[in-house]
Amino acid sequence: MLSHFLNLLFPSHCPICKNPSTAHGHNPICNDCWAAIRPYDGPRCSICGLPTTSEYTGICGECLSATPPFSKVMYFGIYEGTLRESIHLLKFGGIKRLAKPLSELLMTLPASRCDAIVPVPLHKKKLREREFNQTALLGRHLSKIMKTPLLLHSLQKVRETKLQTEVSGKERHVNLRKAYAASRDISGKNILLVDDVVTTGATIEECASTLKRAGAKNVEVIALARSMPRT
């Protein structure tokens, strides 16, 4: 109610269509633009979720050649349009109130029952710069809705790395090698690993590998968006 009242007093403009927005649930994005966010329903790899060109492709070539450390990757939509803008506003614009409606999108995904929720962590230097971890905000809302423990410190980024966007596909795995550490309190647990955007999958692979080495029984990944593969 307070948010709705403030929106009426200080109306904002939607960054997508530039029209006035009074949508208190996902402000500053207006209702029409938010409604345009659609889940990806095209063909994908049943393990890593990579979008494929054929509905008959059950498992992609990479997952066939090397079994990933996670059992499944789920994501709501493709990293484009309003979904991309919403993630940017949360992640780089500091509009933390968007974490709640975005986490509600995640709740539409068919995640298996888990023992704990673990967000993909930031290095402490990056966390000081940004002042919050967007995946931890998403995980906190999921934890409340799912009534599942949120483990904020069980997975940590212990080594500062280059931005994944600054290195090539093959170098991304090398860039993240031994960048994470996990505590033994996840031993024997089924973990739901939360990320915002899956690009090449290098980050979630390294995080899942670290969790499995620490004794995690199973790791499923849930994310808001996935980048389309480059052709």
Secondary structure, 3 states (H helix, E strand, C coil): CHHHHHHHHCCEECCCCCCEECCCCCCCCCHHHHHCCCCCCCCECCCCCCECCCCCCCCCHHHHHCCCCCCEEEEEEECCHHHHHHHHHHHCCCCHHHHHHHHHHHCCCCCCCCCEEEECCCEHHHHHHHCCCHHHHHHHHHHHHHCCCECCCCEEECCCCCCHHHCCHHHHHHHHCCCEEECHHHCCCEEEEEEEEECCCHHHHHHHHHHHHCCCCEEEEEEEEECCCCC
